[in-house]
Amino acid sequence: LLFLQRVLLLVASDVDALCACKILQALFQCDHVQYTLVPVSGWQELETAFLEHKDQFKYFVLINCGANVDLLEILQPEEDTFFFICDSHRPINVVNVYNETQIKLLVKQDDDLDVPAYDDIFRDEEDEEEDSETESDGSEPSDKRRRFEEEVIERTMKRRQRREWEARRREILFDYEQYEYHGTSSAMVMFDMAWIMSKDLNDMLWWAIVGLTDQWVQDKITQMKYVTDIGILQRHVSRHNHRNEDEENSLSIDCMRIAFEYDLRLALYQHWSLYESLCNTSYTSANLKLWSVQGKKRLQEFLADMGLPLKQVKQKFNSMDISLKENLREMIEESANKFGMKDLRVQTFSIHFGFKNKFLASDIVYATVSLMESIEKEGPETTNFIKALDSLSRGNLDKLHQGLDLAKKQLRAIQQTVASCICTNLVISQGPFLYCSLMEGMPDVKLFSKPVSLCLLSKYLLKSFVCSTKNKRCKLLPLIMAAPMDVEQGTVIMVGIPPETESSDKKNFFGRAFEKAADSTNSRTLHNHFDMSIIELKTEDRSKFLDALVSLLS
């Protein structure tokens, strides 16, 4: 890729980006490419990192950041600086798509970017006012006048065409940029590149799986896209993991095996008790309505229907009777169907390290998010990022287990917050959207000042609210959620998520809406996140900002 040149890696703070980064680091190691890694959590850090390093580096690789804005406009780089962008944020800014020289986009060939045609959005600035040719003195005055009139008509026509073109361009760009969504996981794109270069290893494949699973856990892609990509990865898994069972290798302590699973979508259940997992997984908790007395009763009935004794269900999964574990998935699925939970099983992958360590891809996602957004202060800001990145290597099981413990705390905190928001009617319909605001002083509120945790909470809350409300119109609304960000500075963090419907295309219009509402009210907002639907806002400006949103979206 890049020999003899130092490369600067700028990596966003999300699990898919970390996985893509691990794959690229492994590829760089193969080819002895020297690089420096800088974690960036938003646009400000990205700009600062670029300014600090632009004199030493000519090559920059951006992972899960940089595609959805005009990068050259923002960074103003020298002509001999090159950017390689691997970013799942869509839509990609049109200037980045059509810049042939300084910007190289890494995207899968079959990804449909829906980019408008070049001629519809760019035109050569031809000199509109062409110098009228100097007339020869000999011509008649009437000739001069006629020529002059023709020129005036021609000029007027040109101006009119230009105005029409510009109006159409605005319309095309508005349609293209209106919704924010996600393309193929960056880790999958990086793995694809490794595979094309014949340098793909089983470790890289596992990171690609975790990157895709992150998109699924965070609800960033449609079920259809998830299943399609799982199919692609499944072919690679059988290619890499088909060794004979009786080979010595399949039993060695340090071997690693990836397997396709049709498993339960119960968070961390193999590292927790089945009971805790049922209570703290958004799918089961929302469908059983576990925040209510009635819901807790339904849970007991559900367990009784499976014929699982409470004593077994409440102890660690590892300690459950082997006889119960053997057909557990089938038993749970059968009972879940009776209780209206038809999608309790999901296509995924597991990994075995040596004899006894087995993890599902979603276990790794939850653990990595929790390490990355841990609110326990330890050293500089980048400590959490480095810890999360390290936990993805198979040699660091202790860090991974630490992440799993943090993830259980996080899932409990989310579930308790969802219950208290629903029981105290904190979710309010504002007309075109639902709104919920967390108050300073609520338990675990500090955790939700972090973007990924707040997004997870919002998605869980919307699922639960849709299951709990009788109002049919409210079931179809998107949700805006706010949480205290920095009490001393008087700021809140706000996220908007699309409606929770079966057929949802996961496209989000809040990014553009937030920008417009902030502009029209002069609200003091900070659009620093790579996801445009997450913003920071001064607490005093919140009510005028929300009023503007209501009138904008009504």
Secondary structure by P-SEA (a helix, b strand, c coil): ccccbbbbbbbcccaaaaaaaaaaaaaaaaacccbbbbbbccaaaaaaaaaaccccccbbbbccccccccccccccccccbbbbbbccccccccccccccccccccccccccccccccccccccccccccccccccccccaaaaaaaaaaaaaaaaaaaaaaaaaaaaaaaaaaaaaccccccccaaaaaaaaaaaaccccaaaaaaaaaaaaaaaaaccccaaaaaaaaaaaaaaaaaaccccccccccccccbbbbbbbbcccccccccccaaaaaaccaaaaaaaccccaaaaaaaaaaaaaaccccccccccccccccccccaaaaaaaaaaaaaccccccccbbbbbccccccccaaaaaaaaaaaaaccccccccaaaaaaaaaaaccccaaaaaaaaaaaaaaaaaaaaaaaaaaaaccccccccbbbbbbccccccccccccaaaaaaaaaaaaaaaaacccccccccbbbbbbcccccccbbbbbbbbcccccccccccaaaaaaaaaaaaacccccccccccccccccccaaaaaaaaaaaaac
